[in-house]
Amino acid sequence: MRPSRSLAPVSAAAALPLLLLMTLPCAAVPHARAGHGEWHARVVDGPPQARLVEGPPYARVVDGPRVRPKPFGAECRTAVDGSRAVAYCHNPHADADRVRLHVECERWWDIDTDGPPAEAGPARTVRLTGRCWQEVRSVWVSHERQRQRQR
């Protein structure tokens, strides 16, 4: 028996949301929430030594000392004017920073340059300059920690 033509658009409209729901990626489907009695990852207060929390292997959390890295690096501003590039780097931190200006030229035959390192000491501002024969394509500054001197 042939279905009525008047029901065909309705059944297609009803099947479309179901089809879209079945083709959703896994990340778009909401995850089930864990109920009572299931293992959860949890942080335990305690001494700063690292220790493991009881539970299955997938729920173990290591609690240990948090080491915060020392702030480092000068803040640099760059500017390009035609074939010349300049950078001003100010170091607000206690450790010295060795900064270098790198200039990439627009023309294939123009030589890219890496400037010599300049030491930006604590609370100091340094000026770095570079140039191309014609246009400058890009300019950036690299940073390097000052090596500790052996006594």
C-alpha positions in Angstrom: 0.0 0.0 0.0 1.3 3.4 -0.9 1.5 6.1 1.9 -0.3 9.3 1.4 1.6 12.1 -0.3 0.3 14.6 2.4 2.3 12.7 5.1 5.6 12.6 3.3 6.7 16.2 4.2 5.7 15.7 7.8 7.7 12.5 8.2 10.8 14.1 6.6 10.5 17.1 8.9 10.2 14.8 11.9 13.2 12.6 10.8 15.6 15.6 10.2 16.1 16.5 13.9 16.6 12.9 14.8 19.2 12.5 12.0 21.0 15.6 13.2 21.0 14.4 16.8 22.6 11.1 15.7 25.4 12.9 13.8 26.5 15.3 16.5 30.2 15.0 17.4 31.0 13.6 20.8 32.1 16.9 22.2 28.6 18.4 21.6 26.8 15.7 23.5 26.5 16.6 27.2 28.4 14.4 29.6 26.6 12.4 32.4 27.2 13.7 35.9 28.7 11.4 38.4 26.3 10.3 41.2 27.0 9.3 44.8 29.2 6.4 45.4 31.4 6.9 42.3 35.1 7.9 42.4 36.0 11.5 41.9 39.3 13.2 41.5 39.8 15.3 44.7 42.5 17.5 46.2 43.5 16.7 49.7 44.9 19.4 52.0 48.1 18.4 53.7 51.8 18.9 53.9 53.6 20.3 50.8 55.2 16.9 50.0 53.7 15.1 47.1 51.2 12.3 47.8 48.6 10.3 46.0 44.9 10.3 46.8 43.1 7.0 47.2 41.0 5.8 44.4 41.2 4.1 41.0 44.2 5.0 38.8 42.2 7.4 36.7 41.1 9.5 39.7 44.5 10.0 41.4 45.6 13.6 42.0 49.1 14.5 42.9 49.3 17.3 45.5 52.7 18.9 45.8 54.5 22.2 46.2 53.7 24.8 43.6 56.7 26.4 42.2 56.0 29.8 40.6 58.7 30.9 38.1 60.4 34.2 38.6 59.1 37.0 36.4 61.5 37.6 33.5 61.7 39.5 30.2 61.8 43.1 29.1 58.7 44.7 27.6 59.5 45.8 24.1 57.8 48.2 21.6 58.8 48.1 17.9 58.3 50.6 15.1 59.1 50.6 11.4 59.7 53.7 9.4 60.4 52.9 5.7 63.6 50.9 5.7 64.5 51.5 9.4 63.3 49.6 12.4 63.6 50.5 16.1 62.7 48.8 19.4 62.6 50.2 22.9 62.9 47.5 25.6 62.2 48.3 29.3 63.1 45.6 31.9 60.9 46.0 35.0 62.2 42.8 36.7 65.2 42.2 38.9 67.1 39.9 36.5 69.0 41.1 33.5 67.6 40.3 30.0 69.7 40.1 26.9 67.6 41.4 24.0 68.3 41.2 20.2 66.5 42.9 17.4 65.7 40.7 14.3 64.8 42.4 11.0 63.3 40.6 8.1 63.4 42.5 4.8 60.7 42.5 2.1 62.9 41.9 -1.0 64.4 38.5 -1.6 67.8 40.0 -2.3 67.9 42.2 0.8 69.8 40.7 3.7 67.9 39.9 6.9 69.7 41.0 10.0 70.0 39.8 13.6 71.4 42.6 15.8 73.9 42.1 18.6 72.6 41.3 22.0 72.1 44.3 24.4 71.8 43.8 28.1 68.6 45.3 29.6 69.4 45.5 33.3 66.8 45.9 36.1 64.8 49.1 35.6 66.7 50.0 32.4 65.5 50.9 28.9 67.6 50.0 25.8 67.2 51.2 22.2 67.8 48.7 19.4 68.0 49.7 15.7 68.2 47.8 12.4 67.5 48.5 8.7 67.0 47.1 5.3 68.0 48.5 1.9 64.3 49.0 1.0 61.2 47.9 2.9 61.0 46.0 6.2 58.7 43.0 6.2 58.7 42.2 9.9 60.6 43.0 13.2 60.8 41.1 16.4 62.8 40.9 19.6 64.3 37.8 21.2 65.0 37.5 24.9 67.7 35.5 26.7 68.4 35.1 30.4 71.7 36.5 31.6 74.0 33.7 32.6 75.1 33.6 36.2 78.8 34.2 36.7 80.9 31.6 38.3 82.7 32.8 41.5 
